[in-house]
């Protein structure tokens, strides 16, 4: 078993809390999205890039609202 070092991060009270960001692979296994939504996210999200939940939802909505040609 490997040991994982945990570092405590102290955030000043005046600093706004950042929204958590996740990798594409984490969205693809999330139960928050339906299998069809996960398929779309697999196509629209870039590998190696982190997204907030709101950014992933926005990418999904943008794709679904696209006009068909």
C-alpha positions, 0 to 999 in steps of 0.5 A: 500500500502506498502512503498518500500525503495529505496537505491541509489548505487554509483559505482566508475567510475573505476569499471566495470558495472555488467550485470543484473541478473534475476530469472528463473520466469522472463525469463519464462514470458519474451517476448524476448523468444518464447514459445518453448524457454521458455519451454526449459528454464523452464527445464534447469534453476534452481529455486532460482538461478539468471542468466544473459541474456547471461547465459540463452541464453548459457543454451538454446543453449547448450540444443539445440546443445545436440546430440540426443541418 
